Amino acid sequence: MRLAPLVLSLFAVAAACATRGPAAARREASARAEIRALEDEYLRERFLRQPEEATQAGWPGADHAAVADPRPEAVAAWERVEDGFLARARAVDARALAASPEAVTRGILLEALEGSRAARPCRGELWNVSSVGGWPGAYASLAEVQPVGTPAANAAARARLRGLAVRIDREVEALREGVRLGHLATRDNVERLLGELDRLLATPPAIWPFTRPAARAEDHAFLGELTEVVEREVLPAAQRYRDYLATEYRERARRRPGLLSLPGGEACYRGALRRMTGLEVEPAFVHDTGRARLEALHAEIRERARARFGELPVPELLRRLREDPALRFADREEILGVTRAAVERAAAALPRWLGRVPAAPVRVREYPEFRRASNPAESYTPDGSSGTLAGITFIDVFEPDRKPRFRAESVAFHEAIPGRHLQAALALERAGGPRIGKYLGSPAFGEGWALYAERLAAEMGLFSDDVARLGGLASEAFRAARLVVDTGLALQGWERPRAIEYLVENAGLSPELAASEVDRCTARPGEATSSLPGALEIRRLREEAERALGPRFDVRAFHDAVLEDGAVTLPLLRARIARFVREGVGGRLPRRPRRRGRRAPPGPVRCPALARRSAGPGTRSGPAAARATPPSRSVPARPRGMSPASAPSPASRAPARWRRGPRARSPAATTRP
């Protein structure tokens, strides 16, 4: 008798599958066509309003002469357009899409729109004063990928440079509105950006980073034209911007780093977490997860360092790696050489770890001189201007005799290969699949893959010695420590010196680099939380696939499946890997072991209707359906989207994981004043 409900359910589902006829096929065709049209329209409208992003992403219809409008009224207009897209995407019948490629397209589109909507309370356009997201650094990177070499391309570069002068004045307008409404940057970020601007303004216009398109084209006449635009238009606008910051804004900037002093500060941070992780997550849980993961990594660091360095406490070990003169670089050429050699080793090893490898090259370049004052962290800039992605990894070579060696290789693996460049290049180069996945994606996936790639590099045997491998573990510790620092600064009342000391002691950063990272957290709240959940999820999915497939597990095929559709949301990734496992075991997943007093849940089947019925109302269907267990009473309740096994236990303090679960709902967008 106990089997009766299950038998009846199976008959009902079989009937549903058998009766799928022309009407269902028409609904599916209509839904797929609607999503494809929505995808094209959204990308076109987004890149129309963010033309610089279109240039870097390699969007075929990019306007390489245009400049985005940062003023609040322009941002509000785009948000109204976004709301229309979101309503239309939600209205599409998800069940009609079934397992089609358009289901992935819809998922990525919804994530982009819902994440953007969630972060609206921050009003970031009103206090964008930062060496990380400000216009000087952004346009210096853009100048490295601006198309050149034809009369039309050169004309577009000149027009964009003139447009930059207009944008700089509009940035001042946005900041004035922020002052009026109480949305203010921190004084430390103002001081850091002023240092950059002073160096830039002291630089001869002919070698400003914004003239790099002419240098890349090796066109002396073109260089003269861009230099003239800098002298007559951009330099005066930059001087006006600098004077406004120094004479009016600096004294009004907020002295404390926390967001609670901003209007809607707590809603801002929760929305930022939603945008960067794709999850509706409690800040306290993020904080505790970072601490738990950091403790586990410190144990691993102690174990690996014991043979060479003895029983040193982790802070002392990291200080030695950072300050020992024998473990520092000799000059800038050595920094560049070590980084490039690491990238070359990784590229040569890729075919043993991936079935598809990118054709696009990646270059390693040093930051322009004016960035010296801000002590920038390494970064990656995609270059899709030619239609096939090439990437640039920027590294800090300032004061090489003070730069430790132990971090250099892990940075190369994170930012270039097998990290961010590999993922971005494969997305753009792949044939077919969702177009939106080529250009946009989940921050948790993109940053998560880059962090996963650091540990993958160790599996690949890419680290040159034990010190470099310790650098990889220290880099992972840095990502975990940033969860603690980001949440502590935003909502828990941490002051800047405490956050700096935490990163120095627990992640091995120099005080200068730690200060730069802390200021980055206050300028771009929530951004630091994106990498760890994605990396842990990829690792968990790999472990599950290895257990399910046993000797049939192929790591190359697994990585191909992970990277197949670009930077997808974590729920979409789980569904893809579930399909990968099913395909590897003849279409069926292993049954889970029975638990005492409970019947084991039935394994997934091929019919989508059964998956939907098995999942129950209000949950995701199929292999990605959530299976939750109650959280421990001693830790914060799990957010939607995190693993029940991943909540940090006070007893074990095992590394946290982030749960499978239904799509988290975005916080309601605030009404603009």
C-alpha positions as CSV (number, residue, x, y, z in Angstrom):
1,M,0.0,0.0,0.0
2,R,2.9,2.4,0.7
3,L,3.8,2.2,-3.0
4,A,0.4,3.3,-4.2
5,P,0.9,7.0,-4.1
6,L,4.2,6.7,-6.0
7,V,2.6,4.3,-8.6
8,L,-0.3,6.7,-9.1
9,S,2.1,9.6,-9.5
10,L,4.1,7.7,-12.1
11,F,1.0,6.9,-14.1
12,A,-0.1,10.6,-14.0
13,V,3.3,11.7,-15.1
14,A,3.5,9.1,-17.9
15,A,0.1,10.4,-19.1
16,A,1.4,14.0,-19.0
17,C,4.4,13.0,-21.1
18,A,2.4,10.8,-23.5
19,T,-0.1,13.5,-24.2
20,R,2.4,16.2,-25.1
21,G,1.2,17.1,-28.6
22,P,1.1,19.9,-31.1
23,A,-0.2,22.5,-28.6
24,A,2.7,21.9,-26.3
25,A,5.1,22.1,-29.2
26,R,3.6,25.4,-30.2
27,R,3.9,26.7,-26.7
28,E,7.6,25.7,-26.6
29,A,8.4,27.2,-30.0
30,S,6.6,30.5,-29.0
31,A,8.5,30.7,-25.6
32,R,11.8,30.0,-27.2
33,A,11.3,32.6,-29.9
34,E,10.2,35.1,-27.3
35,I,13.3,34.6,-25.2
36,R,15.6,34.9,-28.2
37,A,14.0,38.1,-29.2
38,L,14.2,39.4,-25.6
39,E,17.8,38.4,-25.4
40,D,18.7,40.4,-28.6
41,E,16.7,43.4,-27.5
42,Y,18.2,43.5,-24.0
43,L,21.8,43.2,-25.2
44,R,21.2,45.9,-27.8
45,E,19.7,48.3,-25.3
46,R,22.2,47.6,-22.6
47,F,25.2,48.1,-24.8
48,L,23.6,51.2,-26.3
49,R,23.7,52.7,-22.7
50,Q,27.0,51.1,-21.7
51,P,29.1,51.5,-24.9
52,E,32.4,51.1,-23.1
53,E,31.3,47.8,-21.8
54,A,30.3,46.8,-25.4
55,T,33.8,47.6,-26.7
56,Q,35.5,45.5,-24.0
57,A,33.0,42.6,-24.4
58,G,33.4,42.5,-28.2
59,W,29.7,43.2,-28.9
60,P,29.4,43.2,-32.7
61,G,27.3,46.3,-32.8
62,A,29.3,48.3,-30.4
63,D,29.6,52.1,-30.9
64,H,33.3,52.6,-30.2
65,A,32.8,56.4,-30.2
66,A,30.1,56.6,-27.5
67,V,30.4,57.3,-23.8
68,A,28.0,56.3,-21.1
69,D,26.0,59.0,-19.2
70,P,26.6,58.7,-15.4
71,R,24.0,61.3,-14.4
72,P,21.2,60.1,-12.1
73,E,18.4,60.8,-14.6
74,A,20.1,58.6,-17.2
75,V,20.5,55.8,-14.7
76,A,16.9,56.1,-13.7
77,A,15.8,55.9,-17.3
78,W,17.8,52.7,-17.8
79,E,16.3,51.2,-14.7
80,R,12.8,51.8,-16.1
81,V,13.8,49.9,-19.2
82,E,15.3,47.1,-17.1
83,D,12.0,46.8,-15.2
84,G,10.2,46.3,-18.5
85,F,12.6,43.6,-19.6
86,L,12.3,41.9,-16.2
87,A,8.5,41.8,-16.4
88,R,8.7,40.3,-19.9
89,A,11.3,37.7,-18.9
90,R,9.2,36.6,-15.9
91,A,6.1,36.3,-18.0
92,V,7.7,33.7,-20.4
93,D,6.4,30.2,-19.6
94,A,9.5,28.6,-18.0
95,R,8.0,25.1,-18.2
96,A,7.5,25.5,-21.9
97,L,11.2,26.1,-22.3
98,A,12.0,22.7,-20.7
99,A,15.7,21.9,-21.1
100,S,16.2,24.0,-24.2
101,P,19.1,26.4,-24.6
102,E,16.7,29.3,-24.2
103,A,16.1,28.1,-20.6
104,V,19.7,29.0,-19.9
105,T,19.3,32.3,-21.7
106,R,16.3,33.1,-19.6
107,G,18.2,32.2,-16.4
108,I,21.2,34.5,-17.2
109,L,18.9,37.3,-18.3
110,L,16.8,37.1,-15.1
111,E,19.9,37.0,-12.9
112,A,21.3,40.2,-14.6
113,L,18.0,42.0,-14.2
114,E,17.2,40.9,-10.7
115,G,20.7,41.5,-9.5
116,S,20.7,45.0,-10.9
117,R,17.4,45.7,-9.3
118,A,18.5,44.4,-6.0
119,A,21.5,46.7,-5.8
120,R,19.5,49.9,-6.6
121,P,19.3,51.1,-3.0
122,C,23.1,51.7,-3.1
123,R,22.7,54.6,-5.6
124,G,26.3,53.9,-6.7
125,E,26.2,56.6,-9.4
126,L,26.0,59.2,-6.7
127,W,29.2,58.4,-4.9
128,N,31.5,56.8,-7.5
129,V,34.8,58.1,-6.2
130,S,37.4,55.4,-6.3
131,S,40.6,54.3,-7.8
132,V,39.0,51.0,-8.7
133,G,35.7,52.0,-10.4
134,G,36.4,55.6,-11.2
135,W,36.8,57.0,-14.6
136,P,40.7,57.4,-14.6
137,G,41.4,53.7,-14.1
138,A,38.5,52.6,-16.2
139,Y,39.4,54.7,-19.3
140,A,43.1,53.8,-18.9
141,S,42.1,50.1,-19.3
142,L,39.6,50.9,-22.1
143,A,42.4,52.7,-24.0
144,E,44.3,49.4,-24.2
145,V,41.4,47.8,-26.2
146,Q,40.0,50.7,-28.2
147,P,39.8,49.6,-31.8
148,V,42.3,51.5,-34.1
149,G,44.1,51.1,-37.4
150,T,41.5,52.4,-39.9
151,P,40.2,55.9,-40.5
152,A,36.8,55.1,-39.1
153,A,38.3,53.4,-36.0
154,N,40.7,56.3,-35.3
155,A,37.8,58.8,-35.7
156,A,35.8,56.8,-33.2
157,A,38.7,56.9,-30.7
158,R,39.0,60.7,-31.1
159,A,35.2,61.1,-30.5
160,R,35.3,58.9,-27.5
161,L,38.2,60.9,-26.0
162,R,36.2,64.1,-26.5
163,G,33.2,62.4,-24.9
164,L,35.3,61.5,-21.9
165,A,35.8,65.2,-21.2
166,V,32.0,65.6,-21.2
167,R,31.5,62.6,-19.0
168,I,34.0,63.9,-16.4
169,D,31.9,67.1,-15.9
170,R,28.8,64.9,-15.7
171,E,30.5,62.9,-12.9
172,V,30.7,66.1,-10.9
173,E,27.0,66.7,-11.5
174,A,26.3,63.2,-10.1
175,L,28.5,63.8,-7.1
176,R,26.8,67.1,-6.3
177,E,23.4,65.3,-6.3
178,G,24.9,62.6,-4.0
179,V,26.0,65.3,-1.6
180,R,22.5,66.8,-1.6
181,L,20.9,63.3,-0.9
182,G,23.5,62.2,1.6
183,H,25.1,59.5,-0.6
184,L,28.9,60.1,0.0
185,A,32.1,58.3,-0.7
186,T,34.6,57.7,2.1
187,R,37.3,60.3,2.7
188,D,40.0,57.7,2.3
189,N,38.8,56.9,-1.2
190,V,38.7,60.6,-2.1
191,E,42.3,60.9,-0.9
192,R,43.4,57.9,-2.9
193,L,41.8,59.1,-6.1
194,L,43.3,62.6,-5.6
195,G,46.7,61.0,-5.4
196,E,46.1,59.4,-8.8
197,L,44.8,62.6,-10.3
198,D,47.7,64.6,-9.1
199,R,50.1,62.1,-10.8
200,L,48.0,62.1,-14.0
201,L,47.9,65.9,-14.2
202,A,51.6,66.1,-13.7
203,T,52.1,63.8,-16.7
204,P,52.8,65.2,-20.2
205,P,49.6,64.9,-22.3
206,A,51.4,63.0,-25.0
207,I,51.9,60.0,-22.6
208,W,48.6,60.1,-20.8
209,P,47.2,56.6,-20.9
210,F,44.2,57.8,-22.9
211,T,46.5,58.4,-25.9
212,R,47.5,54.7,-25.9
213,P,45.3,53.9,-28.9
214,A,47.7,56.0,-31.1
215,A,50.7,54.3,-29.6
216,R,49.2,50.9,-30.3
217,A,48.5,51.9,-33.9
218,E,52.1,53.2,-34.2
219,D,50.6,56.3,-35.9
220,H,52.5,59.5,-35.0
221,A,50.0,61.9,-36.6
222,F,47.1,60.1,-34.7
223,L,49.1,60.5,-31.5
224,G,49.3,64.3,-32.2
225,E,45.5,64.4,-32.6
226,L,44.8,62.6,-29.4
227,T,47.3,64.6,-27.5
228,E,45.6,67.8,-28.7
229,V,42.2,66.5,-27.4
230,V,43.8,65.7,-24.1
231,E,45.4,69.2,-23.8
232,R,42.3,71.1,-24.9
233,E,39.4,69.1,-23.5
234,V,40.3,66.2,-21.2
235,L,43.0,67.8,-19.1
236,P,40.9,70.9,-18.2
237,A,37.9,68.6,-17.3
238,A,40.2,66.4,-15.1
239,Q,41.5,69.5,-13.4
240,R,37.9,70.7,-12.7
241,Y,37.1,67.3,-11.3
242,R,40.2,67.3,-9.1
243,D,39.5,70.8,-7.8
244,Y,35.9,69.9,-6.9
245,L,37.1,66.8,-5.0
246,A,39.8,68.8,-3.1
247,T,37.9,72.0,-2.4
248,E,34.3,70.9,-1.9
249,Y,33.8,67.2,-1.7
250,R,36.6,66.0,0.6
251,E,35.4,67.8,3.6
252,R,31.9,66.4,3.2
253,A,33.0,62.8,2.5
254,R,32.1,60.3,5.2
255,R,34.8,59.6,7.8
256,R,33.6,56.1,8.7
257,P,33.6,53.1,6.2
258,G,30.3,51.6,7.2
259,L,27.2,51.8,5.0
260,L,24.9,52.4,7.8
261,S,25.7,56.1,7.6
262,L,24.2,56.2,4.1
263,P,20.5,56.4,3.3
264,G,19.2,52.8,3.0
265,G,22.7,51.5,3.8
266,E,21.6,48.1,5.1
267,A,19.3,47.6,2.1
268,C,22.2,48.6,-0.1
269,Y,24.4,45.9,1.4
270,R,21.8,43.2,1.2
271,G,21.1,44.1,-2.4
272,A,24.8,44.1,-3.2
273,L,25.2,40.6,-1.7
274,R,22.3,39.5,-3.8
275,R,23.8,41.0,-6.9
276,M,27.3,39.6,-6.4
277,T,26.4,36.1,-5.1
278,G,23.1,35.5,-6.8
279,L,21.7,34.5,-3.4
280,E,19.5,36.1,-0.8
281,V,22.0,35.7,2.1
282,E,22.3,37.1,5.6
283,P,25.5,39.2,6.1
284,A,26.2,37.4,9.4
285,F,26.2,34.1,7.6
286,V,28.7,35.4,5.0
287,H,30.9,36.7,7.9
288,D,30.9,33.4,9.7
289,T,31.5,31.5,6.5
290,G,34.6,33.6,5.8
291,R,35.9,32.9,9.3
292,A,35.3,29.2,9.0
293,R,37.0,28.9,5.6
294,L,39.9,31.0,6.8
295,E,40.5,28.7,9.8
296,A,40.5,25.7,7.5
297,L,43.0,27.3,5.1
298,H,45.3,28.3,8.0
299,A,45.5,24.7,9.0
300,E,46.4,23.7,5.5
301,I,49.0,26.5,5.3
302,R,50.6,25.3,8.6
303,E,50.7,21.7,7.3
304,R,52.4,22.6,4.0
305,A,54.9,25.1,5.6
306,R,56.0,22.8,8.4
307,A,58.9,21.0,6.5
308,R,60.5,24.3,5.3
309,F,59.5,26.9,7.9
310,G,58.8,24.8,11.1
311,E,56.0,25.4,13.5
312,L,55.5,29.1,12.8
313,P,52.1,30.7,13.6
314,V,50.4,31.6,10.4
315,P,50.6,35.4,10.8
316,E,54.4,35.1,11.5
317,L,54.8,32.7,8.5
318,L,53.0,35.1,6.2
319,R,55.0,38.1,7.5
320,R,58.2,36.1,6.7
321,L,57.0,35.3,3.2
322,R,56.2,39.0,2.7
323,E,59.3,40.6,4.2
324,D,62.2,38.3,3.8
325,P,64.6,40.1,1.3
326,A,65.5,36.7,-0.2
327,L,61.9,36.1,-1.1
328,R,61.4,39.4,-3.0
329,F,61.9,40.4,-6.6
330,A,65.0,42.2,-7.9
331,D,63.4,44.4,-10.5
332,R,60.3,45.0,-12.7
333,E,61.5,42.7,-15.5
334,E,61.7,39.8,-13.0
335,I,58.1,40.4,-11.9
336,L,56.9,40.4,-15.5
337,G,59.0,37.4,-16.4
338,V,57.8,35.2,-13.5
339,T,54.1,36.2,-14.3
340,R,54.5,35.5,-18.0
341,A,56.3,32.2,-17.4
342,A,53.5,31.1,-15.1
343,V,50.9,31.9,-17.8
344,E,52.9,30.0,-20.5
345,R,53.2,26.9,-18.3
346,A,49.4,27.0,-17.7
347,A,48.6,27.4,-21.4
348,A,50.9,24.4,-22.2
349,A,49.2,22.2,-19.7
350,L,45.6,23.0,-20.6
351,P,44.9,20.2,-23.1
352,R,45.3,17.6,-20.3
353,W,42.6,19.3,-18.2
354,L,40.1,20.7,-20.7
355,G,38.7,19.3,-23.9
356,R,38.3,22.8,-25.3
357,V,41.1,25.4,-24.9
358,P,40.8,29.0,-26.0
359,A,42.6,30.3,-29.1
360,A,42.6,33.9,-27.7
361,P,46.0,35.0,-26.3
362,V,46.4,36.9,-23.0
363,R,49.0,39.6,-22.5
364,V,50.6,40.7,-19.2
365,R,51.1,44.4,-18.8
366,E,52.2,46.7,-16.1
367,Y,49.8,49.4,-14.8
368,P,50.4,53.0,-16.1
369,E,52.6,55.1,-13.9
370,F,49.7,57.3,-12.6
371,R,48.2,54.3,-10.8
372,R,51.3,54.0,-8.6
373,A,49.7,56.3,-5.9
374,S,46.7,53.9,-5.4
375,N,48.7,50.7,-4.9
376,P,46.4,48.8,-7.3
377,A,45.7,45.1,-7.1
378,E,46.2,43.0,-10.2
379,S,43.3,42.9,-12.6
380,Y,42.0,41.5,-15.9
381,T,40.6,43.4,-18.8
382,P,38.9,41.6,-21.7
383,D,39.6,42.8,-25.2
384,G,36.9,41.8,-27.6
385,S,37.3,44.8,-29.9
386,S,38.5,42.6,-32.8
387,G,35.6,40.1,-32.5
388,T,37.8,37.4,-31.0
389,L,38.7,37.9,-27.4
390,A,42.2,38.7,-26.3
391,G,42.8,39.6,-22.7
392,I,45.1,41.8,-20.7
393,T,46.3,41.1,-17.1
394,F,47.5,44.2,-15.4
395,I,50.1,43.8,-12.6
396,D,51.7,46.1,-10.1
397,V,55.5,46.4,-10.8
398,F,56.0,49.5,-8.7
399,E,58.7,49.2,-6.1
400,P,59.8,45.7,-7.1
401,D,62.4,45.4,-4.3
402,R,59.4,45.5,-1.8
403,K,57.2,43.1,-3.7
404,P,57.1,39.5,-2.4
405,R,57.5,36.6,-4.8
406,F,55.1,34.2,-3.1
407,R,51.9,35.8,-4.5
408,A,52.9,36.3,-8.2
409,E,52.1,32.9,-9.6
410,S,48.7,32.5,-8.0
411,V,47.8,36.0,-9.3
412,A,48.7,34.8,-12.8
413,F,46.6,31.7,-12.6
414,H,43.6,33.6,-11.1
415,E,43.6,36.5,-13.6
416,A,44.8,34.8,-16.8
417,I,45.1,31.0,-17.3
418,P,43.4,28.8,-16.1
419,G,41.3,31.6,-14.5
420,R,39.4,34.6,-15.7
421,H,40.9,34.9,-19.2
422,L,40.3,31.2,-20.0
423,Q,36.6,31.4,-18.9
424,A,35.9,34.6,-20.8
425,A,37.7,33.5,-23.9
426,L,35.9,30.2,-24.1
427,A,32.6,31.9,-23.6
428,L,33.2,34.3,-26.5
429,E,34.7,31.7,-28.9
430,R,32.1,29.0,-28.5
431,A,29.7,28.4,-31.3
432,G,26.0,28.3,-30.6
433,G,24.5,28.5,-27.1
434,P,23.0,31.6,-25.5
435,R,24.5,34.8,-26.9
436,I,24.0,36.6,-23.5
437,G,26.4,34.1,-22.0
438,K,29.2,35.4,-24.2
439,Y,29.0,38.9,-22.9
440,L,27.4,38.9,-19.4
441,G,27.1,36.5,-16.6
442,S,27.0,35.7,-12.9
443,P,29.8,37.3,-10.8
444,A,29.7,34.3,-8.5
445,F,30.5,32.0,-11.4
446,G,33.1,34.2,-13.1
447,E,35.0,35.1,-9.9
448,G,34.3,31.6,-8.5
449,W,35.9,29.9,-11.5
450,A,39.0,32.2,-11.1
451,L,39.4,31.1,-7.5
452,Y,38.7,27.5,-8.3
453,A,41.5,27.8,-11.0
454,E,44.1,28.7,-8.3
455,R,43.6,25.3,-6.6
456,L,43.3,23.6,-10.0
457,A,46.7,25.1,-10.9
458,A,48.1,23.1,-8.0
459,E,46.6,19.9,-9.3
460,M,48.1,20.7,-12.7
461,G,51.5,21.0,-11.1
462,L,51.9,24.6,-12.2
463,F,53.4,26.2,-9.1
464,S,57.2,26.4,-9.4
465,D,58.1,25.6,-5.7
466,D,56.7,25.4,-2.2
467,V,56.8,29.1,-1.6
468,A,54.7,29.7,-4.7
469,R,52.2,27.1,-3.5
470,L,52.0,28.7,-0.1
471,G,51.2,31.9,-2.1
472,G,48.3,30.1,-3.7
473,L,46.9,29.1,-0.3
474,A,47.5,32.6,1.0
475,S,45.5,33.9,-2.0
476,E,42.6,31.6,-1.0
477,A,42.9,32.9,2.6
478,F,42.7,36.4,1.2
479,R,39.4,35.6,-0.6
480,A,38.0,34.1,2.7
481,A,39.3,37.0,4.8
482,R,37.6,39.5,2.4
483,L,34.2,38.0,3.3
484,V,34.9,38.8,7.0
485,V,36.3,42.3,6.2
486,D,33.6,43.3,3.7
487,T,30.7,42.4,6.1
488,G,32.5,43.8,9.1
489,L,33.1,47.1,7.4
490,A,29.6,47.4,5.9
491,L,27.3,46.6,8.8
492,Q,29.3,45.5,11.9
493,G,31.0,48.8,12.7
494,W,34.6,47.8,11.8
495,E,36.9,50.7,11.5
496,R,39.5,50.9,8.7
497,P,42.6,50.2,10.8
498,R,41.0,47.0,12.2
499,A,40.2,45.7,8.7
500,I,43.7,46.5,7.4
501,E,45.2,44.6,10.3
502,Y,42.9,41.6,9.7
503,L,44.1,41.3,6.1
504,V,47.7,41.7,7.0
505,E,47.6,39.1,9.8
506,N,45.3,36.5,8.1
507,A,46.1,36.9,4.4
508,G,49.7,38.1,4.3
509,L,49.0,41.4,2.5
510,S,51.3,44.3,3.0
511,P,49.8,47.1,5.0
512,E,49.7,49.2,1.8
513,L,47.9,46.6,-0.3
514,A,45.6,45.8,2.6
515,A,44.6,49.5,2.8
516,S,43.9,49.5,-0.9
517,E,41.7,46.4,-0.6
518,V,39.8,47.9,2.4
519,D,39.1,51.0,0.4
520,R,37.9,48.9,-2.5
521,C,35.5,47.2,-0.1
522,T,34.1,50.5,1.0
523,A,33.8,51.8,-2.6
524,R,32.3,48.6,-4.0
525,P,30.4,46.9,-1.2
526,G,29.6,43.2,-1.7
527,E,32.0,42.7,-4.6
528,A,34.5,40.9,-2.4
529,T,31.9,38.2,-1.6
530,S,31.5,36.9,-5.1
531,S,34.4,34.5,-5.5
532,L,34.2,32.1,-2.6
533,P,30.6,30.8,-3.1
534,G,31.2,30.1,-6.8
535,A,34.5,28.3,-6.2
536,L,33.1,26.1,-3.4
537,E,30.1,25.2,-5.5
538,I,32.3,24.2,-8.5
539,R,34.5,22.1,-6.2
540,R,31.4,20.5,-4.5
541,L,29.9,19.6,-7.9
542,R,33.1,18.1,-9.0
543,E,33.3,15.9,-5.9
544,E,29.7,14.8,-6.4
545,A,30.4,13.9,-10.0
546,E,33.6,12.0,-9.1
547,R,31.7,9.9,-6.5
548,A,28.8,9.3,-8.9
549,L,30.9,8.3,-11.9
550,G,33.8,6.7,-10.2
551,P,36.4,5.5,-12.8
552,R,34.2,6.9,-15.6
553,F,34.8,10.5,-14.4
554,D,36.7,12.6,-16.9
555,V,38.0,15.8,-15.5
556,R,38.4,17.3,-19.0
557,A,34.7,16.6,-19.8
558,F,33.7,18.0,-16.4
559,H,35.5,21.3,-17.0
560,D,34.0,21.5,-20.5
561,A,30.5,21.1,-19.0
562,V,31.2,23.7,-16.3
563,L,32.3,26.3,-18.9
564,E,29.9,25.3,-21.7
565,D,27.4,28.2,-21.5
566,G,29.5,31.0,-20.1
567,A,29.2,32.5,-16.6
568,V,25.8,31.0,-15.8
569,T,24.0,31.3,-12.5
570,L,24.9,28.7,-9.8
571,P,21.4,27.0,-10.1
572,L,21.9,26.6,-13.9
573,L,25.4,25.2,-13.3
574,R,24.0,22.6,-10.9
575,A,21.4,21.6,-13.5
576,R,24.1,21.3,-16.1
577,I,26.4,19.1,-14.0
578,A,23.5,16.9,-13.0
579,R,22.9,16.3,-16.7
580,F,26.6,15.6,-17.1
581,V,26.4,13.0,-14.4
582,R,23.2,11.4,-15.8
583,E,24.8,11.2,-19.3
584,G,27.9,9.5,-17.7
585,V,25.9,6.8,-15.9
586,G,23.5,5.8,-18.7
587,G,20.9,8.4,-18.0
588,R,20.3,7.6,-14.3
589,L,21.8,9.0,-11.1
590,P,22.8,6.7,-8.3
591,R,20.1,6.4,-5.6
592,R,20.8,8.1,-2.4
593,P,21.2,5.8,0.7
594,R,18.1,5.4,2.8
595,R,17.9,7.4,6.0
596,R,16.4,5.9,9.1
597,G,12.7,6.4,9.2
598,R,12.5,7.9,5.7
599,R,12.1,6.5,2.2
600,A,14.9,7.5,-0.1
601,P,13.8,10.0,-2.7
602,P,13.3,8.6,-6.2
603,G,16.1,9.4,-8.6
604,P,15.7,11.8,-11.5
605,V,13.9,10.6,-14.6
606,R,14.0,11.8,-18.1
607,C,10.5,13.3,-18.3
608,P,10.4,17.0,-17.3
609,A,6.9,16.6,-15.9
610,L,8.0,14.0,-13.3
611,A,10.9,16.3,-12.3
612,R,8.4,19.1,-11.7
613,R,6.0,16.9,-9.7
614,S,8.8,15.4,-7.7
615,A,10.2,18.9,-6.8
616,G,6.9,20.0,-5.4
617,P,5.3,23.5,-5.6
618,G,7.6,26.5,-5.3
619,T,10.8,24.7,-5.9
620,R,13.2,24.3,-8.8
621,S,12.6,21.2,-10.8
622,G,14.7,18.3,-11.8
623,P,18.2,17.5,-10.6
624,A,18.7,21.0,-9.2
625,A,15.8,20.8,-6.8
626,A,16.7,21.7,-3.3
627,R,17.0,19.1,-0.5
628,A,17.2,21.1,2.7
629,T,17.9,20.0,6.2
630,P,17.4,22.2,9.3
631,P,20.4,24.3,10.3
632,S,22.3,24.0,13.5
633,R,20.9,26.1,16.3
634,S,24.4,27.4,17.1
635,V,24.9,29.3,13.8
636,P,22.8,31.8,11.8
637,A,19.9,30.3,9.9
638,R,21.0,29.3,6.3
639,P,20.0,31.7,3.6
640,R,18.1,30.5,0.6
641,G,20.8,29.3,-1.8
642,M,23.3,27.7,0.6
643,S,24.2,24.1,1.3
644,P,22.8,22.5,4.5
645,A,26.1,20.8,4.9
646,S,28.0,24.0,4.5
647,A,26.9,26.0,7.5
648,P,30.0,26.5,9.7
649,S,29.8,24.2,12.6
650,P,31.4,25.5,15.9
651,A,32.8,22.0,16.5
652,S,34.3,21.2,13.2
653,R,34.6,24.6,11.6
654,A,34.7,22.8,8.3
655,P,35.0,24.9,5.1
656,A,31.6,26.4,4.3
657,R,29.8,25.4,1.1
658,W,26.9,27.2,-0.4
659,R,23.6,25.3,-0.8
660,R,21.6,24.3,-3.8
661,G,18.2,25.9,-3.6
662,P,15.5,27.8,-5.3
663,R,16.2,31.1,-7.0
664,A,16.4,33.8,-4.3
665,R,14.0,36.7,-4.7
666,S,15.4,40.1,-5.1
667,P,14.8,42.8,-2.5
668,A,12.2,45.3,-3.6
669,A,13.8,48.2,-5.5
670,T,13.5,51.5,-3.6
671,T,11.8,54.5,-5.1
672,R,14.1,57.2,-6.1
673,P,13.7,60.6,-4.3
